Amino acid sequence: MKLRPTLISCAVAMRLYSFTYAVNAVFIWVAITVRLTMTRLMSAMNKLKLLDLFCGAGGASMGYSMAGFDVTGIDVKHGKRYPFTYIRGDVRDYLNTDYLSQFDVIHASPPCQTHSITKHLRNAQGKSTSKIDMIPEVREALIASGKPYIIENVPQSPLINPIQLCGSSFGLKVRRHRLFESNMSLVGSTCNHTTRPVGVYGSLNDEIPRGGKTAETIDQACEAMGIDWAIWTELVEAIPPAYTHYLGEQIAACLNA
Ligand SMILES: C[S@@+](CC[C@H](N)C(=O)[O-])C[C@H]1O[C@@H](n2cnc3c(N)ncnc32)[C@H](O)[C@@H]1O
């Protein structure tokens, strides 16, 4: 009866085979994981670093990230919904060249209440703000840092040689004209006001002076802005990511040239 030793040898061979197979599988899995981690690390290390001052919920930050930047934001608010590296603090504590020089590009969206057209409405409603204009202080620090910079604000603001962007030129349902001052040469966009815009300001589903209403639902407002993670009060203050995606690609081309 030689059958029994043969069966035993077969069983041993199969065990050895499965063991070798398992070891190989683990080895391949470890190699793939290490490779992916290295690739991610290398790509993070190769990304240009952008600092977003007054980042809010991250409308501007999102566009820069889409353009390939590694983004860090600073704001006084809690930043619960901010999608990138977040520092909660007063921007004025970070306006020094030592800190700013860690970044390749700096974007700033100082509060616009002092220049916005809704200022008169707020005054009439007894909701006037005592906000100070931070643009001069921010500009001075950014120039002193020697870094490429962008300052964003509303159309009535005192920006120097700004370009203007409009949501309609990106196929968005908001117009939200915004100015961008920079020490780089940037190209603005041309308005394409063909359809009635969706208002993302004031209150949801509210009458607007020249007829019509603001966005009826938060979903409609999110769609109009191209933002799907923010609440109403954040959407009202945000820049559509399409704007900074567009600018970010111009800036990256400038810096990589
Ligand atoms: C116009 S919003 C920025 C919106 C943002 N760019 C976006 O696209 O979502 C201005 C922001 O400045 C912040 N802010 C005002 N004063 C500040 C200060 N001294 N330090 C830090 N953040 C401040 C406000 O909390 C607000 O989120």
The ligand as an SDF file (V2000), in Angstrom:
LIG
                    3D

 27 29  0  0  0  0  0  0  0  0999 V2000
  -15.1560   87.0190    2.6950 C   0  0  0  0  0  0  0  0  0  0  0  0
  -14.9360   85.8060    3.9130 S   0  0  0  0  0  0  0  0  0  0  0  0
  -13.8160   84.7290    3.0980 C   0  0  0  0  0  0  0  0  0  0  0  0
  -14.4610   83.7330    2.2250 C   0  0  0  0  0  0  0  0  0  0  0  0
  -13.4990   82.7540    1.5810 C   0  0  0  0  0  0  0  0  0  0  0  0
  -12.5290   83.4310    0.7640 N   0  0  0  0  0  0  0  0  0  0  0  0
  -14.2190   81.7040    0.7410 C   0  0  0  0  0  0  0  0  0  0  0  0
  -14.0490   81.7140   -0.4850 O   0  0  0  0  0  0  0  0  0  0  0  0
  -14.9410   80.8710    1.3080 O   0  0  0  0  0  0  0  0  0  0  0  0
  -13.9220   86.6420    5.0830 C   0  0  0  0  0  0  0  0  0  0  0  0
  -13.4890   85.7880    6.2610 C   0  0  0  0  0  0  0  0  0  0  0  0
  -12.5920   86.5670    7.0560 O   0  0  0  0  0  0  0  0  0  0  0  0
  -12.6650   86.0730    8.3760 C   0  0  0  0  0  0  0  0  0  0  0  0
  -12.0110   87.0780    9.2520 N   0  0  0  0  0  0  0  0  0  0  0  0
  -12.4040   88.3470    9.5170 C   0  0  0  0  0  0  0  0  0  0  0  0
  -11.4820   88.9710   10.2800 N   0  0  0  0  0  0  0  0  0  0  0  0
  -10.4880   88.0620   10.4940 C   0  0  0  0  0  0  0  0  0  0  0  0
   -9.2450   88.1030   11.1850 C   0  0  0  0  0  0  0  0  0  0  0  0
   -8.8260   89.2150   11.8110 N   0  0  0  0  0  0  0  0  0  0  0  0
   -8.4590   86.9840   11.1800 N   0  0  0  0  0  0  0  0  0  0  0  0
   -8.8770   85.8590   10.5630 C   0  0  0  0  0  0  0  0  0  0  0  0
  -10.0250   85.7660    9.8770 N   0  0  0  0  0  0  0  0  0  0  0  0
  -10.8240   86.8520    9.8480 C   0  0  0  0  0  0  0  0  0  0  0  0
  -14.1450   85.8490    8.5970 C   0  0  0  0  0  0  0  0  0  0  0  0
  -14.3400   84.9110    9.6250 O   0  0  0  0  0  0  0  0  0  0  0  0
  -14.5840   85.3290    7.2130 C   0  0  0  0  0  0  0  0  0  0  0  0
  -14.6220   83.9180    7.2120 O   0  0  0  0  0  0  0  0  0  0  0  0
  1  2  1  0
  2  3  1  0
  2 10  1  0
  3  4  1  0
  4  5  1  0
  5  6  1  0
  5  7  1  0
  7  8  2  0
  7  9  1  0
 10 11  1  0
 11 12  1  0
 11 26  1  0
 12 13  1  0
 13 14  1  0
 13 24  1  0
 14 15  1  0
 14 23  1  0
 15 16  2  0
 16 17  1  0
 17 18  1  0
 17 23  2  0
 18 19  1  0
 18 20  2  0
 20 21  1  0
 21 22  2  0
 22 23  1  0
 24 25  1  0
 24 26  1  0
 26 27  1  0
M  CHG  2   2   1   9  -1
M  END
$$$$
